Amino acid sequence: MSKTILITTGDLRLRGALNESVTAVEFAELLPMDLTMSRWGEEYYGDCGIDAQLTPDAKDEMDIGEIAIWPVGSALCFFFGPTPASTGDEPRAASAVNPIGRIIDDTAPLKKLGGSIRVRIT
């Protein structure tokens, strides 16, 4: 059974669902959390304090709305469109990430936000 999360930044609220992976369970144990996220193309990422290792399901080509952990930077990532690493319209991480879930709501409002956002996840 997946765990539902709420992502809040300013007036924007997005629902997400975590999968049952080891990394997702470790992340859920850190909630609630507040973090600053930086924008890289159409991805937000920010240090969430997790100490994760790459898992067998790690990948770099993502789907729009996917939530992942980037072990290299102990970072939480939200993918909502192409990044500088993309070769087309697909979101692509800088290097392999562990998928931990997805944003359930429309991610289009993320495109209107700036280069740095403050996020609360509960």
Backbone torsions as a table, in degrees:
resi	resn	phi	psi	omega
1	MET	NA	132.9	-178.2
2	SER	-83.3	155.5	178.9
3	LYS	-101.0	132.3	178.5
4	THR	-87.6	138.3	176.9
5	ILE	-124.9	161.5	174.9
6	LEU	-121.3	126.1	179.4
7	ILE	-107.2	121.0	-177.5
8	THR	-124.3	130.4	171.9
9	THR	-142.6	116.0	-174.4
10	GLY	59.0	-129.3	179.0
11	ASP	-88.0	-4.9	-177.7
12	LEU	-85.5	129.7	176.7
13	ARG	-128.2	126.5	179.3
14	LEU	-125.7	135.2	175.7
15	ARG	-88.6	144.8	176.5
16	GLY	-134.2	162.4	176.5
17	ALA	-129.4	125.4	176.9
18	LEU	-87.1	145.2	175.1
19	ASN	-82.0	-170.4	-175.6
20	GLU	-103.7	17.8	-179.4
21	SER	-67.6	161.4	178.3
22	VAL	-57.8	-42.8	-178.9
23	THR	-65.9	-39.8	178.8
24	ALA	-63.9	-40.0	178.1
25	VAL	-64.2	-44.0	178.1
26	GLU	-61.6	-41.5	178.9
27	PHE	-63.8	-45.3	-178.7
28	ALA	-58.6	-32.7	179.6
29	GLU	-68.2	-18.2	179.5
30	LEU	-87.1	-8.9	-176.4
31	LEU	-79.0	150.7	-1.3
32	PRO	-75.1	159.3	177.8
33	MET	-146.4	153.3	173.4
34	ASP	-119.5	133.5	178.7
35	LEU	-150.8	158.6	174.2
36	THR	-97.9	132.3	-179.4
37	MET	-119.4	140.4	178.2
38	SER	-104.3	152.8	-178.6
39	ARG	-97.4	136.9	175.2
40	TRP	-133.5	95.7	-171.6
41	GLY	64.5	-124.4	177.3
42	GLU	-110.4	53.2	173.2
43	GLU	-140.2	139.3	167.8
44	TYR	-109.8	139.9	178.3
45	TYR	-142.5	149.6	178.3
46	GLY	-163.8	146.2	-179.5
47	ASP	-63.6	118.9	-179.9
48	CYS	-109.5	6.1	175.0
49	GLY	79.6	8.8	-178.7
50	ILE	-83.9	143.9	177.0
51	ASP	-112.6	83.6	-175.5
52	ALA	-109.0	151.5	173.2
53	GLN	-104.4	155.2	175.3
54	LEU	-60.5	138.8	-179.8
55	THR	-108.7	166.6	-179.2
56	PRO	-59.0	-24.0	179.8
57	ASP	-91.0	8.4	179.8
58	ALA	-61.4	145.7	-179.6
59	LYS	-156.0	168.3	175.9
60	ASP	-115.5	-24.0	174.7
61	GLU	-87.2	122.2	-171.4
62	MET	-114.9	170.4	172.5
63	ASP	-103.3	152.8	175.3
64	ILE	-60.4	131.4	-179.8
65	GLY	95.0	-9.3	-179.4
66	GLU	-69.7	146.0	175.3
67	ILE	-113.2	136.0	-177.4
68	ALA	-146.3	166.1	172.8
69	ILE	-112.4	129.1	176.2
70	TRP	-99.1	101.5	-175.6
71	PRO	-58.7	-33.3	-178.6
72	VAL	-57.3	-40.5	-177.2
73	GLY	-110.5	11.9	-175.5
74	SER	49.4	39.1	-169.1
75	ALA	-111.5	143.8	169.4
76	LEU	-86.9	137.2	-178.0
77	CYS	-129.2	137.5	171.5
78	PHE	-116.3	126.0	-179.9
79	PHE	-106.6	126.6	-178.7
80	PHE	-136.6	14.1	177.0
81	GLY	164.3	-170.3	-177.8
82	PRO	-62.4	148.7	175.6
83	THR	-117.9	172.2	176.7
84	PRO	-57.9	-21.2	178.9
85	ALA	-86.4	-8.5	-177.8
86	SER	-68.1	149.9	174.9
87	THR	-107.6	-4.4	179.0
88	GLY	-155.7	-138.9	-179.4
89	ASP	-86.2	-5.4	-176.5
90	GLU	-76.8	145.2	168.7
91	PRO	-70.1	140.0	178.0
92	ARG	-139.8	128.7	178.2
93	ALA	-73.8	159.7	178.3
94	ALA	-63.4	-34.9	174.3
95	SER	-155.3	176.8	-172.7
96	ALA	-55.0	139.3	177.6
97	VAL	-127.8	159.6	175.9
98	ASN	-96.1	113.2	177.0
99	PRO	-64.7	132.7	178.9
100	ILE	-122.7	-3.4	179.4
101	GLY	161.6	-159.2	-179.8
102	ARG	-152.4	154.3	173.2
103	ILE	-78.8	126.5	-176.9
104	ILE	-79.1	-39.3	-176.7
105	ASP	-80.3	170.2	178.4
106	ASP	-61.3	128.5	-179.2
107	THR	-86.7	-5.5	-177.2
108	ALA	-52.4	-38.4	179.6
109	PRO	-60.7	-22.9	177.9
110	LEU	-64.1	-29.5	-178.3
111	LYS	-65.6	-20.6	-177.9
112	LYS	-89.3	-6.2	-176.8
113	LEU	-86.4	165.8	-173.8
114	GLY	-84.7	-164.6	-175.9
115	GLY	-74.3	-18.3	179.1
116	SER	-145.6	133.3	179.1
117	ILE	-132.3	152.0	174.3
118	ARG	-100.5	127.7	-173.1
119	VAL	-125.4	140.8	171.2
120	ARG	-117.8	131.9	178.8
121	ILE	-121.0	124.6	179.4
122	THR	-127.1	NA	NA
